Amino acid sequence: MKKILSLVLISALGGIFTLGTYKLFIEKEHPIVVSTQETTPSFFPTNNAANTLYKAYETPDFTLAAKNSINTVVHVKNLTLSTGQLTFEDLFLGRRKQRAQVGTGSGVIISPDGYIITNNHVIDKSQELSVTLNDNKTFTAKIIGADPKTDIALLKIEADKDLPFATFGDSDQAKIGEWVLAVGNPFNLTSTVTAGIISAKSRNLDPTGKNTHSFIQTDAAVNPGNSGGALINTNGELIGINTAISSQTGSYIGYSFAVPSNIARKVVEDIMEYGNVQNGILGITGGTLNSNTAEQIGVEDTQGFYVDSVVEDSGAKKAGLRKGDIIKEIDNVKITKFSDLSGHLNTKRPNDIVNVTLSRDGVLKTVPVKLIRNETFVLPLVGQVKNLKPQDLKKYKIEYGIKISKLDDEYADYWRNNNVKEGTIITAINDKKVKSVDDAQNIIRNQSRSEPLRIELINAEGEKERYNFR
């Protein structure tokens, strides 16, 4: 038994000695490795440049701009009277019920003595207007003037002290991608500030291209009630008047549109100085170039404004512009579409001089053009009409009227069959005397959709005739 225990002990000691010798002299040392699983990112960079995140102190700070602008934006309430549905009782008694409706919007104080700029559609058809300041004081507002074409209106309140007011910025200098704030009163939520960037400039919402709007497009949230409010840059300067949204629901879904401050400022200055808006025109007709139109007219340019005709006695005619010219710039503002051109001209007045850079036969040249008052207007169903000259009044022995200079292509045969042709004088529209194309524009603008169009003219025999269109 003792021999067996001795053998086991000797075997164990031998194993320990052998293992220790192997670990000490034969086995190589291997480092310990800690394995970690690297998570694959769910996005990929779009370029090879290093992605640098903004630090907190580098991000745009809107607090000062918001603080300075929020007290310059007011809440506008518009009381209108609408006619309700007729009842049998109303028919028998010969009366129509009217009920009051209150519409709301925003406005921007632009002077310490209480001048306020807003949208025309905010104050349209008002019976009573009130303005509430950010300190909750309410004042009755008076309409100084309005321009439906640009959707800008000017109000005045009589405050008991100087008011904080917005400083106009230069909307021409605003850049796509620039941060902006929209300040207004959506859904009666007063003093609301939202942020976004400028998404586009010179945007025209009219699919026909006939409208001359040239909006700043932003993605700052704008909803009903924001109309007439301020679009502010990070310096706190007013660069636009929030006017419209693009939506199928009537609420904000991504984009909003503002009248550029340069246009709005010019409109209110005209209203204050002249009582109406002074529009200066080049005196040309034409259209925006693109691949299709360029191919149709046989030119290689796909950007710019193509001149199709030049108005007689206009500044463009005197400056030498002619059919086939392509306007590329005006006052160093690049022209790629009609809204670029119309937007810049909407900041100008008659007798202003603009520098037009045009391409003629592939050669660029710049010419100064003196703007003139608009002397023509496209009258629905009739065609192009223009103001009469003194010799016209003498020739036709009349005291007022406008002349048909070009009949509407669609209705030309109808008019000619009734012995009405170019040169015929129109003396009244909807039973109102017409002394200028401005009169014609105002009558058509204020005409309700249900109202028939009534034209009074002098035929070739010098007799007055009347035409009714429904």
Secondary structure, 3 states (H helix, E strand, C coil): CHHHHHHHHHHHHHHHHHHHHHHHHHCCCCCCCCCCCCCCCCCCCCCCCCCCCCCHHHCCCCHHHHHHHHCCEEEEEEEEEEECCCCHHHHHHCCCCEEEEEEEEEEEECCCCCEEEEEHHHHCCCCEEEEECCCCCEEECEEEEEECCCCEEEEECCCCCCCCCCCECCHHHCCCCCEEEEEECHHHCCCEEEEEEEEEEEECCCCCCCCCCCEEEECCCCCCCCCCCEEEECCCCEEEEEEEECCCCCCCCCCEEEEEHHHHHHHHHHHHHHCCCCCEECCEEEEECCHHHHHHHCCCCCCCEEEEEECCCCHHHHHCCCCCCEEEEECCEECCCHHHHHHHHCCCCCCCEEEEEEEECCEEEEEEEECEECCEEEECCCEEEEECCHHHHHHHCCCCCEEEEEECCCCHHHHHHCCCCCCCEEEEECCEECCCHHHHHHHHHCCCCCCCEEEEEECCCCCEEEEEEC
